[in-house]
């Protein structure tokens, strides 16, 4: 329960007036907010947070700006219209707050209103600071996906943390024309596979219905994997494939295969893994935007080791085998940019149970320090509950891994049940001691 709140608007104190012309990837995500919460076991000073955010917004002004429709699509105006920062008291302890984090009614995030923001009526970034009953703090953040991906958000968080801690702020790259920027760094040819599709009217209506009914039809499940569990997967899958596999490779393969098994699904299905293209294209980490591609794989049924190996090969060969940004641009140029609103990302295909798994591991979420305190936990928020969508990030204090996955209600209940837990944790030593937070969070699978 969140008690009475106080609100203020944080301004950088300077409006550059710079205008950023959004690109194809941005427009594809124009209806989506992204929400997350950082949990600290100490009370953070709202005034120091506010002052640090104001300084960070001078370095990363897009988050304090507003959207508008330009002659060639959406534009972000660095107007310094500001960021609402709400401070509130919560009746829940840190473990209780974390247990409710994935509920839309948790109250720990003020989700960006994407549609209103798209018309310039609402902010692109919101912050909520909740003082918890046991002396901890929940720092809820929500941003409009048009601004950028999680790497862009983390650039802001790095700047905010540095401002509060008195450290050097990160380098930030802002392209006035994102399509022109990409044109200069993309290879002349890529995989030739489109990263989206234009559905027929009947499917478009079904997708719209799925979007409207998502909060009622789906539930969010969180699963904690220990480092020892992941190490056991890496050993077994690595021996089976003869490949050096990453934690993300084996976790993605294990999770997808297990969910299909619990769903009693014997059909081959697609797995989509978003990929940060910066390192493949030589783009600095602080460059803002939706600089994302995707690996798309057909999943073998019941063969997690094989799938892990295929993921590793696909990621290693991403630049030549899966990059599709130029193909996307060329296709839209051929059919007319006005049809962009009809396009649907490949990952949104609930009828075919296409599984999208984003890895936020190594994004630096546990490095976001305020007043010398680093997060004890971090979680995505329940902004949009579309089915077959999942996120993976480091677990408590950066140890282990926390999976957050949205699934149809009946299947989500099965994951939480005894059978589901046994399947998900088949690589866990039953005598292994779990972190105290993992024990206290009753709904954690």
PyMOL commands that set and color helices and strands:
alter all, ss='L'
color gray80, all
select helices_A, chain A and resi 24-27+46-59+61-64+94-99+114-118+150-165+178-185+201-217+227-241+247-262+278-281+304-316+318-321+325-335+337-342+350-352+365-367+396-398+409-416+418-424+436-440
alter helices_A, ss='H'
color red, helices_A
select strands_A, chain A and resi 2-10+19-21+33-40+66-70+73-77+83-90+125-131+137-144+196-198+218-225+269-276+292-299+343-345+355-359+377-380+389-394+401-408
alter strands_A, ss='S'
color yellow, strands_A
deselect
rebuild
show_as cartoon
